[in-house]
Amino acid sequence: MSQQGIGTRCVQAGYTPGNGEPRQIPIIQSTTFKYDTSEDMGKLFDLEASGYFYTRLQNPTNDHVAAKIAALEGGTAAMLTSSGQAANFFALFNICECGSHIVASSSIYGGTFNLIAVTMAKMGVTVTFVSPDCTEDELNAAFKDNTRAVFGETIANPALTVLDIEKFAKAAHSHGVPLIVDNTFPTPVNCRPIEWGADIVTHSTTKYMDGHGAAVGGVIVDSGKFDWMAHADKFPGLTQPDDSYHGIVYAEKFGKEGAFITKCTSQLMRDFGCIQSPQNAFILNLGLESLHVRMPKHVENGLAVAKFLQEQPQVKKVNYPGLESDPYYEIAKKYMPNGGCGVVSFELEGGRAAAESFMKKLKIAAIETHVADARTCCLNPATSTHRQMTDEQLEAAGIPAGLIRISCGLEDKEDLIADIANALK
């Protein structure tokens, strides 16, 4: 069969029940798995056989859902994590170590910025941040001999800048390193970065994939296209024997298609234990089954709200790549012809004080440290998700102190606009 449509994959991919088996993905809520002999279990520990021995590493429910997301993104392997932050950390740390360097877009989620700039710096991993609008020369100048990865967000949270995936992929590959892209906001329904050159894709599944604010989680998807052995000196963890796992050379034993995720599971999930619970994976799958139906409605509502805000005198600036006046409109059309997401950010005249006053008056949209689910919510990033950043860092990331991020849910767009209009008064 030819490649199935995205909607069919949302509903069907990852799990095919046999005769008389459960139609819904079963929840295997068990920490351990029983075997008849020590030899049978030993083969699992030696990575000589497939199966399960402890849910901290792998679980059948999780693997079915991960396989579905891999199919949605066009990857060869995937693994679920406990959160989107865990997914980004694992994706980077799987190929970085003390002494490594990362090139990253400066326009990324504040928690990820802090993860790379502060926490990973304590581990000896340094970073050079570049503007998503940088020239090719400026981007190439950021690389060093010890650079091991490039990182960016398809649509940045909350600045809503759009990453030129092909430009960043070209630079990464010319320096022999992979491009890692966080694709949380558009989801694979609206953008598939692997088709544009990305090597690893991550998501906070807590957002649109879950869609209902019910289950925290993350996922890493490997494209299976990056040739680790061709750059063996840069990635010894994948191309040299792993003494902590019986001397296995992941890139040789599992090839381009499976090396990255197998190492990530065998080393990082084993040692850090950031597993997604089977119950959360089950809830995530329920969200995935309607993802292709929900995303167009989020986009419709986001565009309607953005167009309304653009016409209001109290609004200083609106960021939404679906607006023709937005600086990222053309590049968004290239990578996301069906629209991006339902998140809009805007700056009110009057700065932070005006933002706080406006949000207090909203009735439908709730003030939450959340984004991208069925219910409309909003926040002021400078006083919440990005409060660890200085004013200078906020400006560099495109997030002025008075910026409001509103995530348009699945309500009627007329009601959302009326709520915003009342608050603006």
PyMOL commands that set and color helices and strands:
alter all, ss='L'
color gray80, all
select helices_A, chain A and resi 6-12+38-45+60-73+84-93+110-122+136-141+165-174+187-190+193-196+229-231+236-239+243-245+250-272+278-288+291-310+329-335+351-361+381-383+391-396+413-424
alter helices_A, ss='H'
color red, helices_A
select strands_A, chain A and resi 77-81+101-105+126-130+147-153+179-182+200-204+218-222+315-319+343-348+366-367+377-379+403-407
alter strands_A, ss='S'
color yellow, strands_A
deselect
rebuild
show_as cartoon
